[in-house]
Amino acid sequence: MKLINKFVDKNRTGHVTLRPEDDEDMWHLYNLIQQDDLVRAPAIRGVKSESTTGSVESHRVRLNLTVQASKVEFLSSSAPASSADQPPSNAASSSNAPLPSAALQISGPVTSENQYVRMGAYHTLDIEHHRDVRIEKIEGWDSVALSRVKESCVPGRGAEVGAVVCGEGTAAFCLLSEHLTLITHRISVPVPRKASATGTSQHEKAMTRFYSTLYDAFVRHIPYSAPGLRVIVFASPGWVRDGVYDWMLGEASRKGDKILGKVLREKTLKVHISSPHVHSLVEVLKSPEIVSQLKETKFAREGVVLDKFFKMLGVDEMRAWYGPDHVCLAADRGAIGTLLISDNLFRASDPKTRRKYVSLVEGVQRKGAEVVIFSSMHESGQQLNQLTGIAAILTFPLDIEVVEAEEREAREEEERKKREAEGEDGNGAG
């Protein structure tokens, strides 16, 4: 992301202009733009004009429009499964850079009238790569939003891990960056069982077809020569990953692809997972091999922290709390050592709800605790969302029932004092 312009005053009102460059930038914009924000971006609008002869002509014009966001939608397209009978096109094979697979749409009424669009007309902005987007927040820029702007503009980001999650006859190709897990392609090749000598022969032929299809798809959908790609993971149950790796290494040598051969030898990790599905990437990200190589990256940190929370929940549940109410209670007690919170909570349409979580994060940080904001586009973030999107590892144990009882007693005491004060006022008035 490029920061084109930023004007935010001491009251945190103002605007920021950003230029998205990749899919991850689209995800940042999705998290930045809230309901009622003013968003200005290029748009294409169909218009009609009447000629001097009286005929009506339709044409499309490109212009800049400002809308007040009423709907913000992030679209991530997962590639459909392909059959072994569908050979790759030569045009696609010649490029090792995947096409953008994420898009962002902002819908709402137009707030600045021009010659083509009247004020209040409803329009949907399709946010484009390499086109400037200006965001003005009616509610003001809070600390979480400003931190995301700063983080999104750090240079040198992009996909750091390429992953092939496979089983016998199936494979999903994924790219993992700081905030996104994108499925760039899927393949599925029927593989019969080895029930007899004939079955064994058919099985081997099908696996050969599968390996060949996987190789072609890998070359097209994993940017293995990109300098930012640090690790390529082959993950599977059983030993499929070894067969895939050996085939790819041999095929790269046979086809004279020295770059792919070098990348496979230097950057590949083979990891065991429990099932050949994309959600098993959580197991990959907390594997010791990945952690040691990517320990400073955000998505690896998410996996480690979530794993630590679940382990704490199993051995000392008094130090592992989740749910908004319980986590807020722990924060009030100053007991939080690590706060786990999903970015999904900051996209609440109700400004009051967003302010609640922003205030919680700021309060926990002031007390010296660690805050890990999970991306809900990673598997670890989706697991956290299943736990209400917020959890905490405490520095000392707290009994939930005791704390809730104390809170109840405190509320009852306040109500009692309030009733007594009202009674005294009534007696005095009489």
Secondary structure, DSSP 4 states (H G I P E B T S, - for coil): -EEEEEEE-TTS-EEEEEE--SHHHHHHHHHH--TT-EEEEEEEEEEEEE-TTS-EEEEEEEEEEEEE-SEEEEEEPPPPEE-TTSPPPHHHHT--SPPP-EEEEEEEEB-S--SSS-TT-EEEEEE-TTS-EEEE-TT---HHHHHHHHHHT-TT-S--EEEEEEETTEEEEEEE-SS-EEEEEEEE-------SHHHHHHHHHHHHHHHHHHHHHHHHHS-TT-TT--EEEEEESTTHHHHHHHHHHHHHHHTT-HHHHHHHHHHEEEEE-SSSSGGGHHHHHTSHHHHHHHTTSHHHHHHHHHHHHHHHHHH-GGGEEESHHHHHHHHHTT-EEEEEEEGGGGG-SSHHHHHHHHHHHHHHHHTT-EEEEE-TTSHHHHHHHHTTTEEEEESS---HHHHHHHHHHHHHHHHHHHHHHHHHHHHHH-
